[in-house]
Amino acid sequence: MTKNEKVNFVINTLYKLYPEIPIPLDHKDPYTLLIAVLMSAQSTDVRVNQITPLLFESADNPYDMVKLTVEEIRDIIKPVGLSPMKSKGIHGLSKILIEKYDGKVPRTYEALEALPAVGHKTAAVVLSQAFGIPAFPVDTHIHRLMYRWNLSNGKNVVQTEKDAKRLFPEELWNDLHLQIIWYGREYSPARGWNLEKDIITKTIGRKSVLDDYYKSKKS
């Protein structure tokens, strides 16, 4: 298969498996999505979805959020991990949204990444899922699969994002990054991986990855 044929195979397979694409993090608007994504760093979406309703019951907009102290926010979000940093970020960015943006979430990488505790991936998720602006946020699943599929060298997430944007059509980015995440969780996980179920890697996978898999099964 040529690189182009591999890319088309990935796209077609993912659209067959995920014609409707669920959003992993529960939210109701750009602000609650921003907070949920920030909270998801080094945590699971399941855990975040358990905790955000408790936080949003107290404050689901920046004006109510700044009425809480950093300590009060931290007490609520403690189960998601990294709560000291995340609670400061949530309080600090809420204050900035009120002061600079009339309480609204901005729609550019530059403005989002200037907010406390908001990195490139968080900004990309908000742009794509809240505003429909083409972005390709790379998480651990996408990073792993792009390497397994021999579509990126896997050196770092910055390179993986560049490769994904170069290979896949821009109008599909917002769907594909979510489809790849779901596929990674269901068919191509880091642990407990069954290649027989992973049709994409089995068909187009990097030779060294496939060789290692078969070796590990023999041993």
Backbone as CSV, one residue per row, in Angstrom:
resi,resn,N_x,N_y,N_z,CA_x,CA_y,CA_z,C_x,C_y,C_z
1,MET,0.837,-1.205,0.000,0.000,0.000,0.000,0.872,1.255,0.000
2,THR,0.482,2.243,-0.795,1.177,3.529,-0.742,0.729,4.274,0.523
3,LYS,1.481,5.329,0.885,1.119,6.147,2.053,-0.305,6.673,1.899
4,ASN,-0.642,7.102,0.694,-1.974,7.643,0.420,-3.067,6.594,0.621
5,GLU,-2.797,5.390,0.158,-3.767,4.290,0.320,-3.941,3.928,1.792
6,LYS,-2.832,3.975,2.533,-2.909,3.700,3.972,-3.782,4.743,4.672
7,VAL,-3.561,6.010,4.333,-4.346,7.104,4.938,-5.833,6.915,4.633
8,ASN,-6.145,6.589,3.390,-7.552,6.369,3.009,-8.144,5.160,3.721
9,PHE,-7.332,4.126,3.895,-7.788,2.938,4.626,-8.144,3.304,6.071
10,VAL,-7.286,4.091,6.706,-7.541,4.542,8.086,-8.844,5.339,8.151
11,ILE,-8.979,6.314,7.256,-10.173,7.173,7.254,-11.436,6.335,7.060
12,ASN,-11.440,5.476,6.045,-12.635,4.675,5.734,-12.994,3.720,6.870
13,THR,-11.974,3.087,7.465,-12.223,2.151,8.573,-12.819,2.882,9.771
14,LEU,-12.243,4.043,10.100,-12.718,4.793,11.267,-14.144,5.300,11.073
15,TYR,-14.470,5.736,9.850,-15.847,6.218,9.611,-16.865,5.082,9.630
16,LYS,-16.416,3.876,9.252,-17.322,2.719,9.350,-17.579,2.371,10.817
17,LEU,-16.523,2.408,11.616,-16.641,2.045,13.034,-17.334,3.133,13.860
18,TYR,-17.071,4.398,13.509,-17.593,5.527,14.305,-18.285,6.563,13.418
19,PRO,-19.441,6.184,12.834,-20.157,7.169,12.016,-20.692,8.318,12.884
20,GLU,-21.100,7.989,14.101,-21.468,9.011,15.091,-20.331,9.053,16.106
21,ILE,-19.839,10.254,16.390,-18.645,10.339,17.224,-18.975,11.003,18.558
22,PRO,-18.969,10.212,19.646,-19.248,10.830,20.949,-18.089,11.710,21.412
23,ILE,-18.413,12.785,22.127,-17.382,13.652,22.719,-17.026,13.050,24.082
24,PRO,-15.742,12.793,24.343,-15.385,12.072,25.578,-15.700,12.823,26.874
25,LEU,-15.564,14.151,26.873,-15.751,14.909,28.113,-17.105,15.609,28.122
26,ASP,-17.869,15.400,29.196,-19.190,16.027,29.318,-19.029,17.536,29.540
27,HIS,-19.798,18.316,28.787,-19.764,19.779,28.937,-21.002,20.352,28.280
28,LYS,-21.269,21.638,28.521,-22.447,22.256,27.910,-22.117,23.498,27.083
29,ASP,-20.893,23.990,27.211,-20.502,25.197,26.469,-18.970,25.278,26.451
30,PRO,-18.397,26.267,25.744,-16.931,26.337,25.645,-16.235,26.442,27.006
31,TYR,-16.826,27.175,27.939,-16.178,27.330,29.246,-16.099,26.004,30.002
32,THR,-17.211,25.284,30.072,-17.192,24.014,30.809,-16.310,22.982,30.100
33,LEU,-16.208,23.057,28.765,-15.283,22.170,28.046,-13.842,22.513,28.406
34,LEU,-13.515,23.807,28.403,-12.154,24.243,28.746,-11.754,23.732,30.123
35,ILE,-12.644,23.859,31.097,-12.344,23.403,32.459,-12.185,21.881,32.485
36,ALA,-13.067,21.168,31.787,-13.003,19.698,31.764,-11.701,19.211,31.127
37,VAL,-11.291,19.848,30.026,-10.058,19.431,29.339,-8.845,19.712,30.225
38,LEU,-8.838,20.872,30.850,-7.742,21.211,31.763,-7.642,20.161,32.885
39,MET,-8.797,19.746,33.412,-8.819,18.767,34.494,-8.377,17.370,34.042
40,SER,-8.483,17.102,32.741,-8.206,15.746,32.251,-6.717,15.430,32.122
41,ALA,-5.846,16.438,32.296,-4.400,16.190,32.186,-3.978,15.135,33.206
42,GLN,-3.325,14.087,32.730,-2.858,12.967,33.557,-3.967,12.373,34.427
43,SER,-5.171,12.400,33.879,-6.301,11.752,34.537,-7.101,11.047,33.450
44,THR,-8.207,10.399,33.811,-9.035,9.743,32.793,-10.304,10.545,32.573
45,ASP,-10.851,10.423,31.369,-12.111,11.118,31.069,-13.231,10.647,31.990
46,VAL,-13.210,9.361,32.318,-14.250,8.806,33.209,-14.203,9.514,34.559
47,ARG,-12.988,9.637,35.117,-12.834,10.303,36.422,-13.263,11.772,36.335
48,VAL,-12.844,12.453,35.264,-13.205,13.868,35.103,-14.722,14.025,35.012
49,ASN,-15.370,13.147,34.243,-16.840,13.225,34.097,-17.578,12.943,35.409
50,GLN,-16.890,12.289,36.355,-17.504,12.071,37.674,-17.408,13.331,38.544
51,ILE,-16.341,14.110,38.328,-16.063,15.252,39.210,-16.619,16.579,38.676
52,THR,-16.636,16.757,37.336,-17.106,18.056,36.815,-18.533,18.413,37.250
53,PRO,-19.486,17.460,37.344,-20.819,17.874,37.801,-20.797,18.489,39.200
54,LEU,-19.899,17.992,40.066,-19.793,18.538,41.429,-19.253,19.968,41.388
55,LEU,-18.248,20.188,40.519,-17.676,21.533,40.388,-18.676,22.479,39.739
56,PHE,-19.312,22.025,38.646,-20.216,22.907,37.902,-21.518,23.210,38.652
57,GLU,-21.819,22.365,39.639,-22.974,22.651,40.500,-22.712,23.927,41.293
58,SER,-21.441,24.116,41.687,-21.055,25.328,42.420,-20.755,26.480,41.466
59,ALA,-20.148,26.164,40.329,-19.736,27.230,39.399,-19.574,26.656,38.003
60,ASP,-20.450,27.069,37.077,-20.329,26.596,35.689,-20.054,27.755,34.733
61,ASN,-19.563,28.873,35.289,-19.194,30.036,34.478,-18.103,30.781,35.236
62,PRO,-17.314,31.621,34.531,-16.176,32.260,35.201,-16.589,33.175,36.361
63,TYR,-17.756,33.826,36.239,-18.185,34.768,37.284,-18.451,34.056,38.608
64,ASP,-19.057,32.874,38.542,-19.279,32.099,39.772,-17.986,31.423,40.236
65,MET,-17.135,31.031,39.272,-15.898,30.328,39.631,-14.988,31.211,40.477
66,VAL,-14.881,32.507,40.127,-13.968,33.380,40.895,-14.510,33.684,42.296
67,LYS,-15.782,33.388,42.528,-16.330,33.555,43.887,-15.838,32.448,44.819
68,LEU,-15.429,31.313,44.230,-14.836,30.233,45.022,-13.366,30.556,45.270
69,THR,-12.836,30.077,46.381,-11.390,30.219,46.610,-10.675,29.082,45.875
70,VAL,-9.368,29.267,45.684,-8.560,28.210,45.059,-8.663,26.929,45.896
71,GLU,-8.687,27.082,47.219,-8.781,25.919,48.122,-10.111,25.189,47.941
72,GLU,-11.191,25.949,47.790,-12.510,25.320,47.600,-12.555,24.531,46.288
73,ILE,-11.973,25.114,45.239,-11.915,24.407,43.943,-11.076,23.133,44.102
74,ARG,-9.936,23.285,44.795,-9.030,22.138,44.958,-9.709,20.990,45.710
75,ASP,-10.474,21.322,46.736,-11.167,20.279,47.510,-12.136,19.483,46.636
76,ILE,-12.794,20.185,45.704,-13.781,19.509,44.832,-13.084,18.618,43.808
77,ILE,-11.995,19.128,43.232,-11.385,18.419,42.091,-10.244,17.482,42.502
78,LYS,-9.978,17.357,43.796,-8.861,16.538,44.280,-8.781,15.147,43.645
79,PRO,-9.914,14.421,43.453,-9.821,13.058,42.909,-9.225,12.966,41.501
80,VAL,-9.183,14.067,40.735,-8.629,13.954,39.371,-7.106,14.063,39.349
81,GLY,-6.494,14.403,40.492,-5.033,14.506,40.526,-4.530,15.875,40.100
82,LEU,-3.302,16.198,40.515,-2.665,17.501,40.228,-3.562,18.672,40.638
83,SER,-4.326,18.480,41.698,-5.340,19.492,42.053,-4.760,20.849,42.462
84,PRO,-3.566,20.924,43.098,-3.055,22.264,43.426,-2.838,23.122,42.177
85,MET,-2.202,22.526,41.160,-1.940,23.278,39.920,-3.238,23.569,39.159
86,LYS,-4.099,22.552,39.065,-5.332,22.710,38.286,-6.286,23.726,38.921
87,SER,-6.383,23.706,40.257,-7.299,24.644,40.918,-6.826,26.086,40.745
88,LYS,-5.502,26.308,40.829,-4.957,27.652,40.580,-5.240,28.078,39.141
89,GLY,-5.041,27.128,38.202,-5.294,27.428,36.782,-6.740,27.781,36.523
90,ILE,-7.650,27.006,37.089,-9.089,27.240,36.873,-9.500,28.608,37.419
91,HIS,-9.026,28.918,38.625,-9.373,30.218,39.230,-8.741,31.358,38.430
92,GLY,-7.441,31.177,38.100,-6.714,32.242,37.384,-7.268,32.514,35.995
93,LEU,-7.569,31.460,35.234,-8.076,31.682,33.866,-9.488,32.273,33.900
94,SER,-10.264,31.918,34.912,-11.625,32.469,35.027,-11.560,33.983,35.240
95,LYS,-10.606,34.399,36.071,-10.402,35.834,36.336,-10.008,36.571,35.040
96,ILE,-9.088,35.954,34.281,-8.627,36.576,33.025,-9.770,36.644,31.999
97,LEU,-10.585,35.575,31.907,-11.713,35.583,30.963,-12.660,36.741,31.260
98,ILE,-12.880,37.031,32.541,-13.761,38.144,32.934,-13.105,39.477,32.582
99,GLU,-11.821,39.615,32.935,-11.122,40.900,32.753,-10.855,41.230,31.285
100,LYS,-10.505,40.209,30.496,-10.071,40.474,29.108,-11.095,40.115,28.036
101,TYR,-12.002,39.164,28.340,-12.859,38.614,27.272,-14.351,38.617,27.616
102,ASP,-14.760,39.502,28.536,-16.182,39.567,28.930,-16.737,38.203,29.343
103,GLY,-15.897,37.389,29.947,-16.353,36.083,30.434,-16.459,35.008,29.378
104,LYS,-16.051,35.343,28.128,-16.155,34.364,27.024,-14.800,33.685,26.793
105,VAL,-14.852,32.482,26.271,-13.623,31.748,25.937,-13.140,32.232,24.567
106,PRO,-11.858,32.662,24.467,-11.355,33.139,23.166,-11.210,32.000,22.153
107,ARG,-11.084,32.383,20.876,-11.091,31.388,19.795,-9.770,31.309,19.039
108,THR,-8.661,31.595,19.695,-7.359,31.459,19.016,-6.393,30.688,19.907
109,TYR,-5.441,30.003,19.260,-4.407,29.295,20.012,-3.668,30.262,20.934
110,GLU,-3.281,31.408,20.375,-2.458,32.366,21.112,-3.138,32.800,22.411
111,ALA,-4.425,33.164,22.302,-5.149,33.639,23.486,-5.384,32.507,24.483
112,LEU,-5.727,31.326,23.979,-5.984,30.194,24.882,-4.712,29.742,25.593
113,GLU,-3.608,29.652,24.846,-2.363,29.165,25.440,-1.751,30.167,26.417
114,ALA,-2.213,31.419,26.360,-1.743,32.429,27.317,-2.457,32.299,28.666
115,LEU,-3.534,31.502,28.719,-4.272,31.316,29.973,-3.518,30.354,30.892
116,PRO,-3.606,30.549,32.211,-2.908,29.650,33.141,-3.346,28.194,32.966
117,ALA,-2.382,27.290,33.020,-2.617,25.830,32.975,-3.224,25.343,31.659
118,VAL,-3.210,26.177,30.617,-3.745,25.769,29.309,-2.580,25.589,28.335
119,GLY,-2.354,24.352,27.920,-1.290,24.059,26.966,-1.845,23.937,25.550
120,HIS,-0.977,23.552,24.640,-1.350,23.478,23.223,-2.470,22.459,22.973
121,LYS,-2.353,21.296,23.613,-3.362,20.251,23.387,-4.740,20.697,23.894
122,THR,-4.762,21.289,25.095,-6.030,21.786,25.654,-6.647,22.821,24.719
123,ALA,-5.820,23.740,24.241,-6.309,24.773,23.315,-6.881,24.135,22.046
124,ALA,-6.178,23.135,21.522,-6.622,22.475,20.285,-7.967,21.768,20.480
125,VAL,-8.136,21.106,21.625,-9.408,20.419,21.907,-10.552,21.431,21.959
126,VAL,-10.324,22.548,22.634,-11.375,23.569,22.768,-11.726,24.164,21.398
127,LEU,-10.701,24.481,20.608,-10.958,25.052,19.278,-11.769,24.096,18.411
128,SER,-11.391,22.806,18.433,-12.069,21.849,17.545,-13.452,21.471,18.060
129,GLN,-13.569,21.172,19.364,-14.828,20.624,19.874,-15.831,21.698,20.277
130,ALA,-15.346,22.864,20.699,-16.280,23.921,21.116,-16.654,24.836,19.949
131,PHE,-15.674,25.083,19.051,-15.903,26.081,18.001,-15.875,25.515,16.581
132,GLY,-15.546,24.223,16.433,-15.505,23.633,15.091,-14.361,24.131,14.236
133,ILE,-13.341,24.731,14.865,-12.166,25.209,14.131,-11.229,24.011,13.918
134,PRO,-10.771,23.759,12.690,-9.936,22.576,12.444,-8.691,22.551,13.326
135,ALA,-8.536,21.458,14.071,-7.359,21.270,14.934,-7.139,19.765,15.054
136,PHE,-5.940,19.380,15.449,-5.663,17.948,15.600,-4.942,17.726,16.930
137,PRO,-5.693,17.775,18.056,-5.060,17.561,19.354,-4.505,16.142,19.435
138,VAL,-3.262,16.006,19.850,-2.637,14.679,19.934,-2.525,14.260,21.401
139,ASP,-3.231,13.187,21.758,-3.098,12.616,23.092,-2.270,11.342,23.002
140,THR,-2.168,10.595,24.119,-1.318,9.400,24.119,-1.809,8.345,23.127
141,HIS,-3.142,8.226,22.941,-3.685,7.231,22.005,-3.266,7.561,20.567
142,ILE,-3.447,8.819,20.180,-3.106,9.236,18.810,-1.602,9.090,18.580
143,HIS,-0.817,9.492,19.580,0.642,9.390,19.468,1.059,7.929,19.258
144,ARG,0.473,7.029,20.026,0.782,5.601,19.918,0.360,5.034,18.564
145,LEU,-0.856,5.365,18.134,-1.385,4.770,16.902,-0.695,5.310,15.653
146,MET,-0.392,6.587,15.630,0.312,7.132,14.459,1.673,6.448,14.287
147,TYR,2.301,6.067,15.420,3.566,5.322,15.347,3.307,3.877,14.900
148,ARG,2.328,3.229,15.522,2.016,1.834,15.152,1.654,1.724,13.675
149,TRP,0.963,2.736,13.161,0.514,2.696,11.766,1.595,3.171,10.792
150,ASN,2.781,3.491,11.319,3.895,3.953,10.486,3.550,5.252,9.742
151,LEU,2.730,6.100,10.380,2.376,7.392,9.787,3.137,8.529,10.453
152,SER,3.875,8.212,11.525,4.723,9.201,12.184,5.844,8.440,12.886
153,ASN,6.985,9.122,13.093,8.122,8.421,13.707,7.997,8.332,15.224
154,GLY,6.997,8.993,15.803,6.729,8.857,17.230,7.738,9.521,18.144
155,LYS,8.581,10.445,17.601,9.605,11.068,18.456,8.969,11.940,19.542
156,ASN,7.955,12.715,19.182,7.260,13.542,20.174,5.892,13.944,19.631
157,VAL,5.040,14.470,20.509,3.667,14.789,20.089,3.620,15.946,19.092
158,VAL,4.608,16.828,19.164,4.660,17.960,18.212,4.823,17.426,16.791
159,GLN,5.756,16.483,16.626,5.980,15.881,15.309,4.767,15.079,14.866
160,THR,4.168,14.333,15.801,2.986,13.534,15.467,1.854,14.426,14.969
161,GLU,1.661,15.575,15.630,0.603,16.506,15.200,0.881,17.041,13.792
162,LYS,2.138,17.406,13.549,2.522,17.899,12.201,2.241,16.839,11.142
163,ASP,2.627,15.596,11.436,2.431,14.501,10.477,0.935,14.258,10.226
164,ALA,0.143,14.271,11.291,-1.301,14.045,11.152,-1.930,15.132,10.287
165,LYS,-1.528,16.371,10.528,-2.092,17.502,9.766,-1.653,17.459,8.304
166,ARG,-0.453,16.938,8.075,0.050,16.847,6.696,-0.649,15.721,5.929
167,LEU,-0.927,14.622,6.616,-1.464,13.434,5.940,-2.979,13.450,5.760
168,PHE,-3.697,13.959,6.765,-5.160,13.892,6.728,-5.763,15.215,6.249
169,PRO,-6.858,15.152,5.458,-7.494,16.382,4.972,-8.016,17.236,6.138
170,GLU,-7.797,18.535,6.045,-8.149,19.463,7.130,-9.613,19.366,7.548
171,GLU,-10.492,19.152,6.567,-11.930,19.116,6.892,-12.311,17.884,7.722
172,LEU,-11.391,16.917,7.830,-11.666,15.708,8.624,-10.980,15.711,9.997
173,TRP,-10.117,16.695,10.245,-9.312,16.671,11.474,-10.165,16.524,12.732
174,ASN,-11.230,17.323,12.836,-12.013,17.340,14.079,-12.699,16.006,14.349
175,ASP,-13.122,15.324,13.284,-13.689,13.978,13.456,-12.592,12.962,13.754
176,LEU,-11.534,13.013,12.945,-10.511,11.964,13.019,-9.804,11.899,14.361
177,HIS,-9.498,13.047,14.959,-8.748,12.964,16.216,-9.588,12.250,17.274
178,LEU,-10.902,12.439,17.242,-11.778,11.731,18.194,-11.928,10.253,17.818
179,GLN,-12.083,9.996,16.521,-12.224,8.593,16.078,-10.978,7.777,16.436
180,ILE,-9.801,8.377,16.266,-8.561,7.660,16.592,-8.473,7.397,18.098
181,ILE,-8.904,8.362,18.919,-8.905,8.166,20.375,-9.793,6.979,20.748
182,TRP,-11.029,6.960,20.215,-11.945,5.847,20.521,-11.381,4.522,20.013
183,TYR,-10.802,4.553,18.816,-10.225,3.326,18.252,-9.077,2.830,19.145
184,GLY,-8.224,3.748,19.578,-7.099,3.379,20.438,-7.559,2.729,21.730
185,ARG,-8.614,3.278,22.301,-9.131,2.715,23.557,-9.740,1.332,23.351
186,GLU,-10.470,1.177,22.253,-11.246,-0.060,22.068,-10.473,-1.173,21.350
187,TYR,-9.621,-0.799,20.396,-8.993,-1.820,19.547,-7.466,-1.867,19.614
188,SER,-6.839,-0.786,20.049,-5.371,-0.756,19.992,-4.785,-0.106,21.246
189,PRO,-5.114,-0.668,22.421,-4.633,-0.063,23.669,-3.145,-0.309,23.899
190,ALA,-2.578,0.411,24.831,-1.161,0.216,25.165,-0.970,-1.126,25.863
191,ARG,-1.912,-1.468,26.762,-1.825,-2.743,27.496,-2.969,-3.661,27.103
192,GLY,-2.715,-4.965,27.154,-3.779,-5.921,26.829,-4.211,-5.848,25.372
193,TRP,-3.244,-5.572,24.516,-3.516,-5.354,23.087,-3.691,-6.685,22.366
194,ASN,-4.772,-6.816,21.622,-5.019,-8.005,20.803,-4.999,-7.596,19.335
195,LEU,-3.910,-7.918,18.650,-3.727,-7.494,17.260,-4.819,-8.043,16.343
196,GLU,-5.363,-9.213,16.683,-6.404,-9.811,15.827,-7.632,-8.907,15.728
197,LYS,-7.900,-8.148,16.787,-9.059,-7.231,16.769,-8.704,-5.879,16.150
198,ASP,-7.397,-5.602,16.065,-6.922,-4.282,15.625,-6.678,-4.305,14.111
199,ILE,-7.767,-4.181,13.359,-7.724,-4.341,11.897,-6.786,-3.341,11.220
200,ILE,-6.725,-2.109,11.743,-5.889,-1.098,11.074,-4.401,-1.443,11.238
201,THR,-3.975,-1.694,12.485,-2.553,-2.013,12.689,-2.183,-3.318,11.990
202,LYS,-3.082,-4.279,12.035,-2.816,-5.577,11.391,-2.605,-5.395,9.881
203,THR,-3.320,-4.443,9.285,-3.258,-4.234,7.831,-2.100,-3.339,7.415
204,ILE,-1.859,-2.249,8.160,-0.856,-1.278,7.689,0.259,-1.032,8.709
205,GLY,0.301,-1.834,9.775,1.220,-1.549,10.886,2.692,-1.542,10.516
206,ARG,3.448,-0.789,11.292,4.907,-0.717,11.172,5.478,-2.133,11.376
207,LYS,6.383,-2.547,10.507,6.900,-3.926,10.557,7.514,-4.255,11.914
208,SER,8.294,-3.336,12.478,8.962,-3.613,13.757,7.939,-3.799,14.885
209,VAL,6.830,-3.043,14.826,5.772,-3.166,15.841,5.102,-4.543,15.730
210,LEU,4.799,-4.957,14.502,4.167,-6.263,14.284,5.114,-7.398,14.694
211,ASP,6.393,-7.270,14.328,7.380,-8.300,14.696,7.481,-8.446,16.212
212,ASP,7.541,-7.292,16.901,7.633,-7.317,18.376,6.399,-7.970,18.986
213,TYR,5.239,-7.672,18.405,3.998,-8.237,18.929,4.023,-9.769,18.808
214,TYR,4.375,-10.263,17.625,4.377,-11.714,17.417,5.443,-12.413,18.265
215,LYS,6.587,-11.722,18.436,7.646,-12.281,19.313,7.143,-12.418,20.736
216,SER,6.459,-11.377,21.218,5.970,-11.396,22.610,4.924,-12.488,22.807
217,LYS,4.170,-12.776,21.762,3.147,-13.833,21.871,3.792,-15.219,21.917
218,LYS,4.904,-15.382,21.187,5.605,-16.684,21.188,6.256,-16.939,22.547
219,SER,6.848,-15.867,23.101,7.512,-16.021,24.399,6.459,-16.041,25.483
